[in-house]
């Protein structure tokens, strides 16, 4: 089956990493790391060919990578903007 091939997972990881560059925010990078890790483990022969095991490892590694990225990169101070006025307020005054 196609999901048993290590190179498919590596290509998926590369595509997700490219999308992360196009859509920044460290959302897809965790998935890219998870897919690359599954590809590497398949290449090394550590993982079996069961789709459920591959998806479980992908999910766990992706979650751990995302949590690590959030800890390392973090949320910058002042990143969240709280708006105190609406853009439509200017239209209604005129």
Phi, psi and omega in degrees: 000159186291325182288350179275351182274130183293326184289333176296316180294323179292320177295318178298320177296319179293319179296317178295323178293322177294317177297328178296325177293322181283327181237084186291159177143005180057034177266309183279343182295324176297319177293323178296318178295320178297316179293320178294322179294318177295318177299318179294317179294325175293319180296321179284347180083017182282322182267150174279188185260006182288129180298321181295322178292318179297316179292325178294313179296319178301315181294316182293314180294321178297317179296315179295321178294318179296317179296320178294319178296321179295324180287318183286309183278317176067179175262121181292148178295130180083011181289326181270124181259126176256119183274130179256354175215158183260147178297333180285347176297325179293326182289319184289337180284331186276000000 
